[in-house]
Each structure stands twice: as C-alpha cells, then as structure tokens.
Amino acid sequence: MAAKSSWTTTELDPRAIQLDLLNPRIELNSNADQAEIRLKLLKLEDVLELARGIAKNGGLFPGERVITVEKDGKHIVLEGNRRIAACQMLLRPSWVPEEFADRFPVASAGVKAALRSISVDVAPTREAADPILQKRHTEQGAKPWSPVAKMRRAVRMLERASIEEVAQALGTTASAIRKLVKPYRLLQYALNLDVWTVDERAALENEKLVTNPYTRFFTLTDTQRILRLSFDAEQNPVSELPPDIFREQMTAIARDFLLPDPVRGRPRHDTRTQPLAYFARFLKTPEGKAAISTPPTPKGKAAPASAAPAAPTTSPPAAQPASQTPSSPSPAVGAARPKTPKASIFFENLECHVVDDNLIRLTQEIKRIDHTKLPIAASLMMRALFECALVYKIKQAKKWGELIKLAPKPGWDPGLGDLINFAKNFGSGVFAENNICKVLGSHHTQQAKNYLDAMTHIKYQGIDVNALETYANHLRGTIKYILEGN
C-alpha cells in the first residue's frame, strides 16, 4: 500500500468526475458510456432514493468522503459512485434517463450551489484504495457489497494483481479468492448469452441476484458428468458436448435457477434439485445418452475441438428448457414422456415471462376462465390483456414518450386504437419484426378491436362465442410474442 502522504485532497465539480467502469456493484461492458452507468445505478442501486435524500438534506451529509483516482487527466470515482451519479443528475437534469425523468427530484438553487464543489480524497493508485474500500463495504458504514459484487470485484482485481496480492488487499486467503472465481465465471457465462429479454437481463445483472442454487448445481458430480463439464485455466466452463447443445443446456439452467418464474415469484429450481431428475428429457436424446456413456477426457489431455467457449460469440439457438414446467415436476429417468398439450382454443396455454404485475395477473386469470360460460367477462379480459401487452411493449421499446407527443390535448390517455396505430408502424421502432406490424395493421385486428370495444361499452346483443374464439386466435400470436419474451 502506498504511503499515506501520497494521498491528496481536492475540490471537484461532480459533473467533472467519471463514474467507474469497474464498479463491482454492476455488470458493464468495457465500452459502456457514462449515461449507461447512470441508468444502471438508477435501476439497480437505489440512486433515485439517494438523490431524493440529498435534495431533502440540502446536499451531501458531512463526513461522506468520496475517493477518486486520477487517470489520463480525469478523476475516476472509486468510492461514492452512487452519490456522484445522484449529484450529477441533480446538477444537470438533462442527464436523467427518460424513464426516470418524471420521478427524479428537482434540485433547488441552494442544493445546486452546495453540490457544485465537493471535497474528494485522491488515491495515488487504485490498488492503494482497495483496503479502504474493502473495510468500508464489509463493515458497518457504507452499503455492503452483495455476494455477486464481491465475486466481480475479486475477479477484476485478479486482472491487475496476483492472487496472493488480492488476498492480502481483501484481508482473506488465496483459497477464499479462488472459491469466488469459478462461481463468477459461471454467472458471466449466463450473462454473455444473448437470449435474454431486457427485463431478464436486468434481473440477471441485479447485484441482489441469488446465485447459490445456480453455482452449486455445477459442483454436483452428476451435473458435471452429464454436461461433460470442466474448467479451463481461467476457470471458464468448457464442455465436450457439441457447443450448441452445451449452450442450450446452460441457457435452460440459468433460466431455471436464476430467473423468477412470473407466476410463483421464484426460480423453478433450487438447491434441492437433483441432476438426474432435472436432465431427464436431455438424457433421452442421442446427445444425452452419449454424454453419460462416453468416458470423459482424462485430465491433462486437450479437450476436443467442440469444447464450448466461455463466452459465446454467436447467437445461441433458442433454448429448450431441460426442466419441466413449474406445474409438472421433472420425471425420473425412464419415466413415460408427458402427453403433448392440446392446442389453445382461448388462452389456456398462455405463459407470462415478463416482469409486469398487470400482465402476470391477467395471464393467471385468463388461463382459468371458461370463455364459453362467461363470454362477456372473457371478452373484457382479452381486451385488457391486449391493451396492457401493447403498453408494456411500447414502454419496453422506450417509445412511450414519442406516443405521448402525439397527444391531441394535455393529459391524453392513449386508447387501444391509438396503441395499435402507433405500434403497427414499423418506423416507430416498437417491433423489430415487420410481420407483427402487418398483423396489427390488418383488417382482422380492426375487427377484433371493434368486437372488444362493443363488449366494453355494454353492447352485448352481439355475443358470439365462435367469434370470440376467432378473434382470440388472431390476437393470440401477438400477445404471446410480447408476454413470452420472443
């Protein structure tokens, strides 16, 4: 550690300080810009509440010292990323991301004056600050680092120091550091898969993510045997399975052990899951049978050319979950194959894979309703589902502001027709698939809307179950496309 005399103190404008690309709290690409860092801190690290507190307090609390390091003439914040981000957006509202603009506090002139120049401690090097950061975030005081943040930080430190030096800086042992690397590489593999929706990726990047069930699953002998799994010198997972098969299985495992099921609110599988039951379907495939019947490559010999890379560089094929659905537990090896489900007549097979409370509740109810006995209620529910799905998709595409700009008068609330007209325009950017836009712009969609409007406005004389099924069949594809995260 550098001598204490090499530290300095200075006054800086928060807007001139760079947020840290190596902040262990969040997962960032090496080319992420400052706006992306601010957005992730807002989404994942309660910066909105922090900014409200700063605005209410009239500035930063005394004693909250920020630590920076100077590189290439710029100050990078090592301690206080959340505070600096909050101060930056209070001082410059144009830096507040659009989706937070209506919730972010407006700083008074007095608050801005208090924030324009703050005292910071400048470390001589990043390494010199490591012991201080470790103490602040592992003992009472600053917000503690989560298990994921600790793993991420240790791995990043290993990129610039030996394992013994990292252990010394973190006040632990080399063995403890090694135990952090492999779980993080497994999590990194999942993050590098480009199959996730925006909401799924946000859940995976959240530092509060519970990773133990996922990482523990790979420590089990049967999991390693079935996946023909090993780890390279950098602790990246590799497999003797064909790369596409390995990616498919890894995608399914990440989805089942890390992402919450929208209906149950928790992942489908946990630490009690047994590999033989989980891989039951895979073990019936030719690849699965070959995996458990072929002896693994002895340690010390090169793996075959088909060993899977740690970070896929091409889009993996859509994963077929290795597990059963939540309502059907995985059968034991050798059990009879489950019957093929019947095709939907209404929405009985609909699944919601997006994190939106309204859509989750609507999906749960519309799956259970008997549309032949309750056609009016079923019609109202279908209209609500279709409208909420379009609202969700427009907001997910960050186009809601553009739609509101089309308002004929202040306070305008877009109706179903407005949502359809906006989303069906391929140029609006709501849907990246022109076929979906064509479906929304078709005569059949207009007919379905007119029918649902009639039900909503108590014009029940035209109730026709056959027509309801026809319109459901037409709208189902678009609704499933949005809800199932395609």
Secondary structure as GFF3:
##gff-version 3
##sequence-region A 1 486
A	DSSP	three_ten_helix	4	6	.	.	.	ID=ss1
A	DSSP	beta_strand	8	12	.	.	.	ID=ss2
A	DSSP	three_ten_helix	14	16	.	.	.	ID=ss3
A	DSSP	beta_strand	17	18	.	.	.	ID=ss4
A	DSSP	alpha_helix	34	44	.	.	.	ID=ss5
A	DSSP	alpha_helix	47	57	.	.	.	ID=ss6
A	DSSP	beta_strand	66	71	.	.	.	ID=ss7
A	DSSP	beta_strand	74	79	.	.	.	ID=ss8
A	DSSP	alpha_helix	81	91	.	.	.	ID=ss9
A	DSSP	three_ten_helix	93	95	.	.	.	ID=ss10
A	DSSP	three_ten_helix	98	100	.	.	.	ID=ss11
A	DSSP	alpha_helix	109	115	.	.	.	ID=ss12
A	DSSP	beta_strand	118	123	.	.	.	ID=ss13
A	DSSP	alpha_helix	126	138	.	.	.	ID=ss14
A	DSSP	alpha_helix	147	158	.	.	.	ID=ss15
A	DSSP	alpha_helix	163	170	.	.	.	ID=ss16
A	DSSP	alpha_helix	174	192	.	.	.	ID=ss17
A	DSSP	alpha_helix	198	205	.	.	.	ID=ss18
A	DSSP	alpha_helix	212	217	.	.	.	ID=ss19
A	DSSP	alpha_helix	221	227	.	.	.	ID=ss20
A	DSSP	beta_strand	229	231	.	.	.	ID=ss21
A	DSSP	beta_strand	237	239	.	.	.	ID=ss22
A	DSSP	alpha_helix	243	258	.	.	.	ID=ss23
A	DSSP	alpha_helix	275	278	.	.	.	ID=ss24
A	DSSP	three_ten_helix	282	284	.	.	.	ID=ss25
A	DSSP	alpha_helix	286	293	.	.	.	ID=ss26
A	DSSP	alpha_helix	357	368	.	.	.	ID=ss27
A	DSSP	alpha_helix	375	396	.	.	.	ID=ss28
A	DSSP	alpha_helix	400	404	.	.	.	ID=ss29
A	DSSP	alpha_helix	416	423	.	.	.	ID=ss30
A	DSSP	three_ten_helix	426	428	.	.	.	ID=ss31
A	DSSP	alpha_helix	434	440	.	.	.	ID=ss32
A	DSSP	alpha_helix	443	456	.	.	.	ID=ss33
A	DSSP	three_ten_helix	460	462	.	.	.	ID=ss34
A	DSSP	alpha_helix	465	483	.	.	.	ID=ss35
###
